[in-house]
Amino acid sequence: MSRIIRTDASPILAKAVEYHGFVYTMGVVARNLDGDVKAQTKDVLEQIDELLETHGTDNTRLLQAHIWLKDIADRGAMNEVWTAWLPEGGAPARACVQSVLADPRYLVEIMITACR
């Protein structure tokens, strides 16, 4: 049976789960909620980099991304940070939608699937 690796699991979620060389992150939100959508996106992507590194991979191995925005009007500003973070030619399949997030101070939440 293949091993499932759970990173920083709590009773309700793990920060990341690895199975058969695929890494699935939780929906990552900013740690500092005082920033605008660009600052929050940068914080989220830094956390995703850390999670991917923990599992021996990086943003050159992205497969899929789910992005939730508090306000879809922030899509352009978020995309400025997102595209600067992506490696050239390395964009994943992606969905980006407006959503009511768990805390009204959250402006963006991102979930990634990558491979090792």
Order of alpha helices (4+ residues) and beta strands (2+ residues): beta-beta-beta-beta-alpha-beta-alpha-beta-beta
